[in-house]
């Protein structure tokens, strides 16, 4: 669980960096990665 939250925060920081630099494709990939880790955290909590 702790690693998922760290990876989520890293993806969040990357998405902010990509958005500021105007890298739309990389920004969207970072958002997808954030969504993946968020779903994994919810799954771990549910079990």
C-alpha angles and dihedrals in degrees: 000000000000092000091051091054091049091049090047091053092048090051089048092052090047092051091052091048092049092047092052091049093049094242097146098175094050089045092055092048090052090051090052089050091050090051091051093053092044091054090048091052091051091049092051092049092048092055 
